[in-house]
């Protein structure tokens, strides 16, 4: 994770486009200015960033399903549950499954586990929009490489 | 059409917390009921699931933005229900 750059997942472990699921992993950093503030003397991964990490995991699933032709923008979150504290150094296993892909929007169900224990889950809605410009699209391509987006699942539109 | 309208009106009422008896076939989802685009995503999700269809929202929005269609054609509820009926019929054809 690079919290300050809003990179909330480290690596895509598995992307199953036929099954419409994704698995990713992320390690909470030991130190971060965000953790210094949340909270002094008692660092905890902020719940809103756990939700963001589920959104990013879901987002990469949707980017794969739309073959890099649409950018998913976070639109709504329902039934978000933050079940346990997440602390520096913990390894997160994130999964997301497509619930529905409509026209111009999609809904996923995502969860985070630490040592197989469910620590957070949510249902997330996205707007699916054409990439607003080439620079943005190129940045997504670069990030896809950083997080090891499976080459076989990529098709440049 | 009437059962389609009842289903859609119930979805709108539950999703947006709008009293069911204020939702009429001639109601315009945006202008009369004040439904915004985010709420309409929830409604679209529920309609897609209820009818087993995929409403072409991107296409409709594009047509409205291009001026080739009016919002009444897609977002006035009796017209919306007609579109849904057409999509259901096309699916089973």
Boltz contact constraints between the chains, C-beta under 6 A:
constraints:
  - contact:
      token1: [A, 100]
      token2: [B, 45]
      max_distance: 6.0
  - contact:
      token1: [A, 102]
      token2: [B, 44]
      max_distance: 6.0
  - contact:
      token1: [A, 102]
      token2: [B, 48]
      max_distance: 6.0
  - contact:
      token1: [A, 102]
      token2: [B, 54]
      max_distance: 6.0
  - contact:
      token1: [A, 103]
      token2: [B, 54]
      max_distance: 6.0
  - contact:
      token1: [A, 103]
      token2: [B, 56]
      max_distance: 6.0
  - contact:
      token1: [A, 103]
      token2: [B, 57]
      max_distance: 6.0
  - contact:
      token1: [A, 103]
      token2: [B, 58]
      max_distance: 6.0
  - contact:
      token1: [A, 104]
      token2: [B, 57]
      max_distance: 6.0
  - contact:
      token1: [A, 104]
      token2: [B, 58]
      max_distance: 6.0
  - contact:
      token1: [A, 105]
      token2: [B, 41]
      max_distance: 6.0
  - contact:
      token1: [A, 107]
      token2: [B, 45]
      max_distance: 6.0
  - contact:
      token1: [A, 125]
      token2: [B, 41]
      max_distance: 6.0
